[in-house]
Amino acid sequence: MEKLSPLVCACTGPRPSNFPWDYGGVNYGAYRRELKDKMAELILSGVSCFISGMAMGVDMDIAETVLELKDDFDVSLMCAIPFPDQEKRFPYTGKMKYERILAAADKIVVVSDRYTPQCYFTRNRYMVDSSDMLFALWNGEQSGGTAYTIKYAMSRNKRIEMLDLRYIQNAETDF
């Protein structure tokens, strides 16, 4: 069997308030299972490193999932932080999760030396430019950071894998 070339995968997706359903609600467990399954597929297709932008929501869920998958796969986590002290804007539980993830990350890059109105877009471009492909968890919105990152990856001819959050439902409520 031919060995796959290792791939770096940038990841993007919405913050909790932009999910198409209640982020902590009934669909959350199904979402995390779907996320883990898709990321395992990506690893089996050659991804060896995932880049997380470390915002609340999808970014930190991706990072936590990579850390879980390390038990079964040889995979690494790179955290691309948009500016120093990003986590100071997070609620307490978000700060604790953020610090736990950074402590276990394989590589941490701070993209901008200070906050600017464009620093998140700068971080997103950095992630795409540093990767072979993009894994996007999408809520259907045509504007915002996730849509911007998808469009930027397309302009750079990156392979894009999508997971449409609008179709994730708890199996118990799926008829």
Backbone bond lengths (Angstrom), bond angles and torsions (degrees), N, CA, C in turn:
res aa  C-N    CA-C-N  psi(-1)  N-CA   C-N-CA  omega(-1)  CA-C   N-CA-C  phi
1 M - - - 1.454 - - 1.532 109.36 -
2 E 1.299 116.54 134.23 1.461 122.22 -178.89 1.522 110.11 -73.02
3 K 1.336 115.50 133.80 1.467 120.17 177.73 1.529 109.12 -76.63
4 L 1.320 115.98 133.18 1.462 121.64 179.58 1.523 110.23 -76.32
5 S 1.325 116.62 143.04 1.466 120.75 173.22 1.512 108.26 -69.25
6 P 1.329 117.51 137.53 1.468 118.70 179.43 1.516 111.36 -66.33
7 L 1.316 115.32 137.78 1.464 122.18 -179.81 1.521 109.96 -116.42
8 V 1.330 115.24 146.76 1.457 121.92 173.06 1.523 107.07 -104.53
9 C 1.321 116.25 131.85 1.462 122.07 -175.61 1.530 110.60 -121.15
10 A 1.326 116.12 114.63 1.461 121.12 171.63 1.529 107.76 -77.07
11 C 1.320 116.17 150.95 1.464 120.33 -177.40 1.530 109.84 -130.29
12 T 1.331 115.13 144.51 1.464 120.39 179.47 1.520 110.08 -146.45
13 G 1.301 115.31 155.91 1.463 120.90 177.63 1.510 109.86 174.62
14 P 1.317 116.79 173.66 1.464 121.04 -173.12 1.525 114.59 -76.45
15 R 1.305 113.45 163.01 1.460 121.31 171.01 1.531 107.74 -80.43
16 P 1.332 118.55 165.66 1.470 121.03 -175.02 1.532 114.78 -52.14
17 S 1.303 118.31 -39.33 1.467 120.38 -176.91 1.532 112.66 -70.21
18 N 1.325 117.89 -13.11 1.461 121.21 -178.41 1.527 113.97 -106.68
19 F 1.325 116.90 12.93 1.465 119.54 174.35 1.529 108.75 -74.10
20 P 1.333 117.75 151.10 1.466 120.12 179.88 1.532 113.13 -77.39
21 W 1.292 117.33 0.39 1.456 123.85 175.71 1.519 107.28 -145.90
22 D 1.329 117.44 171.11 1.461 122.44 -177.49 1.531 109.32 -63.29
23 Y 1.337 116.31 115.57 1.469 122.80 -173.86 1.520 113.37 -53.05
24 G 1.287 119.62 -42.73 1.462 121.08 -179.01 1.515 113.58 -94.96
25 G 1.328 116.88 6.05 1.457 121.46 -172.07 1.514 115.21 -86.37
26 V 1.325 115.28 -155.02 1.454 123.64 -170.29 1.535 113.08 -61.35
27 N 1.328 119.09 -28.72 1.464 121.13 -178.42 1.524 113.77 -85.19
28 Y 1.323 117.88 -6.70 1.464 120.62 -174.14 1.529 112.65 -61.10
29 G 1.322 117.88 -43.78 1.473 120.76 -179.72 1.516 111.54 -63.10
30 A 1.336 117.01 -43.31 1.469 120.83 178.00 1.523 110.30 -63.41
31 Y 1.320 117.00 -40.05 1.463 122.11 177.58 1.524 110.91 -60.16
32 R 1.332 117.31 -47.59 1.473 119.83 -178.14 1.529 111.05 -66.06
33 R 1.333 118.18 -36.53 1.473 120.69 177.00 1.528 110.41 -65.59
34 E 1.331 116.04 -45.43 1.471 121.09 179.01 1.529 110.66 -62.09
35 L 1.319 116.70 -41.38 1.464 121.97 178.33 1.525 110.66 -61.23
36 K 1.316 117.01 -47.59 1.471 120.96 -178.88 1.524 110.87 -64.53
37 D 1.322 117.89 -42.11 1.464 121.27 178.91 1.522 111.40 -62.43
38 K 1.326 117.41 -44.14 1.462 121.36 -179.18 1.526 110.96 -66.62
39 M 1.315 117.07 -39.78 1.459 119.82 179.36 1.527 111.01 -68.13
40 A 1.325 117.68 -36.26 1.468 120.44 175.45 1.531 109.82 -63.31
41 E 1.331 117.38 -40.51 1.476 120.93 175.46 1.522 111.24 -59.58
42 L 1.327 116.26 -42.87 1.464 120.36 179.69 1.527 111.00 -63.31
43 I 1.312 116.68 -40.10 1.469 120.49 177.74 1.526 109.62 -63.36
44 L 1.318 116.55 -44.45 1.470 119.94 179.75 1.525 111.93 -65.48
45 S 1.344 117.12 -22.12 1.464 120.35 177.72 1.534 112.19 -90.59
46 G 1.340 117.08 2.86 1.458 120.22 173.58 1.513 117.38 121.13
47 V 1.324 119.11 -4.02 1.468 120.29 179.43 1.532 108.90 -71.88
48 S 1.327 115.56 129.04 1.465 120.29 179.46 1.533 112.47 -116.87
49 C 1.339 116.23 -12.05 1.465 120.71 -179.68 1.516 109.42 -146.08
50 F 1.327 115.94 133.89 1.454 122.56 174.85 1.529 108.30 -111.50
51 I 1.332 115.71 139.22 1.472 121.43 176.20 1.521 108.31 -108.03
52 S 1.329 115.52 124.20 1.462 122.51 177.30 1.517 109.42 -110.86
53 G 1.338 116.46 138.13 1.454 121.84 176.99 1.518 114.16 -82.29
54 M 1.334 117.22 -5.53 1.459 124.97 172.27 1.527 115.79 63.07
55 A 1.335 117.65 26.38 1.461 120.15 169.03 1.527 107.67 -83.44
56 M 1.306 116.59 164.86 1.460 119.85 176.74 1.521 109.01 -68.80
57 G 1.322 116.66 150.45 1.458 121.68 -178.78 1.514 110.59 98.93
58 V 1.321 116.84 -134.06 1.462 121.97 -175.13 1.525 112.22 -54.39
59 D 1.335 118.03 -44.02 1.467 119.85 -175.96 1.525 111.87 -55.40
60 M 1.315 116.88 -49.93 1.459 118.58 -178.93 1.524 111.49 -74.91
61 D 1.335 118.40 -29.02 1.470 120.13 174.71 1.529 110.32 -64.24
62 I 1.332 116.72 -41.27 1.468 121.81 176.17 1.528 109.28 -59.17
63 A 1.328 116.28 -49.55 1.463 120.98 -178.17 1.531 111.02 -59.32
64 E 1.322 117.08 -46.63 1.473 119.75 178.64 1.526 110.96 -61.50
65 T 1.316 116.92 -38.79 1.461 120.78 -179.21 1.523 110.79 -66.40
66 V 1.325 117.68 -40.75 1.473 120.13 175.81 1.522 109.47 -58.48
67 L 1.312 116.86 -45.43 1.465 120.15 -179.04 1.529 111.10 -62.60
68 E 1.332 117.96 -36.70 1.468 121.16 175.48 1.529 110.87 -66.20
69 L 1.331 116.58 -41.66 1.472 121.16 -176.97 1.523 112.89 -70.24
70 K 1.321 118.00 -16.81 1.461 121.33 177.48 1.535 111.46 -60.94
71 D 1.334 117.17 -22.94 1.463 120.40 177.62 1.527 111.66 -65.21
72 D 1.342 117.00 -28.64 1.459 121.58 -174.72 1.523 114.55 -115.56
73 F 1.327 117.64 -15.45 1.465 121.11 -174.24 1.532 110.95 -136.04
74 D 1.316 114.59 155.38 1.460 121.52 173.23 1.527 107.28 -87.67
75 V 1.315 116.57 89.74 1.463 122.66 -174.10 1.525 108.42 -138.70
76 S 1.339 116.17 149.16 1.456 119.30 -179.21 1.532 111.20 -122.72
77 L 1.321 114.07 161.55 1.457 122.55 -179.38 1.520 109.42 -120.96
78 M 1.318 115.03 125.15 1.458 121.89 172.33 1.526 107.46 -112.23
79 C 1.313 117.06 130.36 1.457 121.91 177.90 1.528 108.56 -105.55
80 A 1.331 116.18 120.27 1.463 122.60 178.01 1.521 107.43 -103.45
81 I 1.307 116.08 101.14 1.455 122.23 -175.28 1.528 108.55 -91.16
82 P 1.335 118.53 129.68 1.466 119.80 -174.70 1.529 114.13 -67.17
83 F 1.344 117.38 -33.18 1.469 121.51 -179.01 1.529 108.23 -162.94
84 P 1.343 117.72 155.83 1.464 120.12 179.74 1.529 111.36 -58.93
85 D 1.312 115.50 145.20 1.463 123.34 175.91 1.525 113.89 64.58
86 Q 1.324 116.99 26.30 1.465 120.98 176.52 1.531 111.17 -50.86
87 E 1.328 116.16 -40.08 1.463 121.39 -173.61 1.527 113.44 -67.72
88 K 1.321 118.41 -13.94 1.469 119.92 179.28 1.520 111.55 -64.22
89 R 1.328 117.62 -17.83 1.459 122.23 178.42 1.536 111.75 -88.55
90 F 1.322 117.32 -4.48 1.469 122.15 -176.41 1.531 110.42 -88.76
91 P 1.337 116.52 154.42 1.473 119.16 170.52 1.536 108.88 -67.11
92 Y 1.316 116.32 165.55 1.463 121.92 -175.11 1.530 112.64 -51.38
93 T 1.335 118.32 -48.60 1.463 119.76 -177.59 1.532 111.22 -64.72
94 G 1.320 116.91 -34.61 1.460 121.04 176.21 1.520 111.72 -65.40
95 K 1.336 116.33 -39.90 1.469 120.68 177.79 1.529 110.71 -62.90
96 M 1.325 116.68 -42.13 1.464 120.33 -179.05 1.539 110.65 -64.62
97 K 1.333 116.61 -43.89 1.461 121.40 178.21 1.533 109.87 -61.72
98 Y 1.325 116.56 -45.88 1.463 123.63 -179.56 1.532 110.30 -56.71
99 E 1.324 116.89 -49.70 1.469 121.41 -179.03 1.528 111.40 -64.25
100 R 1.327 117.06 -39.36 1.470 121.58 178.42 1.534 110.16 -62.66
101 I 1.324 117.00 -43.31 1.467 121.07 179.99 1.529 110.59 -65.42
102 L 1.338 117.22 -47.77 1.468 119.87 -179.42 1.522 111.74 -59.93
103 A 1.332 116.92 -36.92 1.462 120.13 179.66 1.530 111.81 -63.63
104 A 1.333 117.53 -26.67 1.471 121.30 -177.91 1.529 112.98 -102.11
105 A 1.325 118.01 -4.96 1.468 121.67 -176.73 1.529 110.74 -68.26
106 D 1.322 115.29 151.21 1.465 120.95 177.84 1.524 111.95 -82.75
107 K 1.330 116.86 -29.87 1.462 121.24 179.97 1.525 108.47 -151.51
108 I 1.329 115.66 141.22 1.462 122.32 177.95 1.525 107.67 -127.60
109 V 1.327 115.56 128.30 1.467 121.66 176.93 1.522 107.87 -124.77
110 V 1.318 117.75 126.65 1.455 122.43 173.24 1.531 105.64 -97.45
111 V 1.328 116.19 115.01 1.461 121.92 -168.52 1.532 112.75 -77.49
112 S 1.323 118.81 -41.37 1.471 122.42 179.97 1.521 108.78 -119.94
113 D 1.309 117.21 149.58 1.467 119.78 -177.00 1.521 113.94 -80.68
114 R 1.364 116.71 -10.31 1.462 120.22 177.71 1.533 108.27 -159.13
115 Y 1.330 115.68 166.15 1.458 119.76 177.37 1.526 109.89 -70.43
116 T 1.327 115.66 135.99 1.462 123.21 168.47 1.522 106.40 -139.30
117 P 1.323 118.82 162.14 1.464 119.56 178.57 1.535 113.19 -60.19
118 Q 1.321 117.93 -21.14 1.472 121.39 -178.24 1.526 113.98 -100.51
119 C 1.328 118.63 0.28 1.469 119.59 -170.44 1.531 113.48 -64.14
120 Y 1.318 119.26 -29.94 1.469 119.72 177.50 1.525 110.82 -69.40
121 F 1.338 117.10 -38.57 1.467 120.41 177.16 1.528 110.21 -67.70
122 T 1.338 116.48 -37.73 1.464 120.67 176.58 1.527 109.66 -61.58
123 R 1.333 116.00 -44.39 1.472 120.83 177.45 1.528 110.86 -60.61
124 N 1.334 117.49 -43.91 1.468 121.00 -178.86 1.524 111.34 -63.60
125 R 1.329 117.45 -41.81 1.472 120.49 176.96 1.525 110.42 -64.32
126 Y 1.320 117.21 -41.46 1.463 121.25 177.54 1.532 110.68 -57.86
127 M 1.324 116.62 -45.60 1.467 120.12 -178.88 1.527 110.91 -61.97
128 V 1.326 117.28 -46.95 1.462 121.03 -179.80 1.526 110.16 -63.57
129 D 1.335 117.16 -45.54 1.467 120.91 -178.71 1.525 112.40 -65.78
130 S 1.325 117.68 -23.36 1.466 122.31 -179.26 1.526 112.53 -93.32
131 S 1.331 117.25 5.51 1.464 120.44 -173.26 1.524 112.10 -125.41
132 D 1.327 113.54 168.76 1.464 121.53 174.94 1.521 110.91 -94.76
133 M 1.328 116.37 -23.10 1.463 121.07 -175.10 1.521 110.33 -155.53
134 L 1.337 114.91 170.76 1.458 121.88 178.63 1.524 109.23 -126.32
135 F 1.323 115.87 134.13 1.458 122.83 170.47 1.522 106.02 -108.61
136 A 1.338 116.37 115.13 1.457 121.89 -175.23 1.520 110.64 -116.00
137 L 1.313 116.07 125.23 1.455 122.41 170.37 1.516 104.89 -97.36
138 W 1.323 115.66 116.21 1.459 121.11 -166.47 1.511 110.86 -116.56
139 N 1.330 115.73 142.99 1.466 121.60 179.98 1.530 112.05 -105.99
140 G 1.326 118.02 5.51 1.452 122.23 179.78 1.517 114.34 92.68
141 E 1.318 117.37 -7.66 1.472 120.76 -178.69 1.528 110.38 -73.86
142 Q 1.322 115.66 141.26 1.462 121.56 -179.44 1.525 112.93 -94.75
143 S 1.327 117.42 -2.21 1.460 121.30 177.76 1.524 108.46 -131.58
144 G 1.321 116.05 169.59 1.457 121.16 -179.44 1.514 111.33 102.30
145 G 1.325 115.22 179.16 1.457 121.68 -174.20 1.515 114.74 -62.52
146 T 1.331 117.79 -41.19 1.471 120.38 -179.93 1.524 110.22 -65.83
147 A 1.320 117.55 -47.77 1.467 120.69 179.07 1.527 110.36 -61.61
148 Y 1.329 117.12 -41.65 1.466 121.05 178.16 1.528 110.66 -59.05
149 T 1.329 116.19 -45.17 1.460 120.47 -176.98 1.525 111.18 -67.29
150 I 1.323 117.25 -39.21 1.471 120.60 176.46 1.531 109.84 -61.73
151 K 1.310 116.65 -47.10 1.473 120.56 179.99 1.529 110.96 -62.94
152 Y 1.322 116.89 -39.90 1.467 120.33 179.01 1.532 110.21 -65.08
153 A 1.321 117.05 -43.51 1.474 120.33 178.13 1.530 110.70 -61.82
154 M 1.318 116.92 -39.20 1.464 120.46 177.10 1.527 110.38 -62.42
155 S 1.333 117.37 -40.95 1.469 120.96 -179.59 1.529 111.57 -66.78
156 R 1.331 116.38 -20.66 1.467 122.19 178.82 1.533 111.76 -99.82
157 N 1.333 115.33 9.27 1.478 121.77 179.00 1.526 113.00 56.24
158 K 1.324 116.42 38.81 1.464 121.60 177.31 1.530 109.30 -85.73
159 R 1.306 115.36 145.13 1.465 120.30 171.11 1.530 107.36 -65.69
160 I 1.325 116.27 137.60 1.462 120.75 -179.29 1.517 109.81 -126.44
161 E 1.309 115.95 126.92 1.461 123.26 172.29 1.520 106.88 -108.86
162 M 1.331 116.47 132.71 1.467 120.45 -176.16 1.526 110.60 -118.19
163 L 1.311 114.91 148.12 1.455 122.80 169.35 1.524 105.35 -129.65
164 D 1.328 116.56 113.08 1.460 121.89 -175.94 1.530 109.16 -84.66
165 L 1.311 116.08 110.38 1.463 121.93 -176.50 1.521 113.24 -65.31
166 R 1.325 117.81 -20.31 1.466 120.82 -178.41 1.523 111.93 -66.95
167 Y 1.333 117.71 -20.03 1.461 120.87 -175.40 1.523 113.63 -104.02
168 I 1.314 116.63 5.71 1.463 120.03 177.78 1.518 108.50 -89.75
169 Q 1.321 115.33 123.25 1.456 120.61 178.06 1.515 109.20 -137.39
170 N 1.294 115.73 153.36 1.451 121.26 174.44 1.518 107.85 -63.81
171 A 1.316 117.27 129.87 1.462 121.69 -177.66 1.523 112.00 -57.61
172 E 1.328 117.57 -29.54 1.465 120.58 -179.16 1.531 111.52 -70.53
173 T 1.343 117.89 -22.23 1.459 119.83 -179.85 1.521 111.89 -107.30
174 D 1.310 116.58 3.80 1.459 122.06 -179.06 1.516 109.29 -85.32
175 F 1.308 119.09 119.35 1.476 121.84 -176.93 1.493 110.70 -106.32
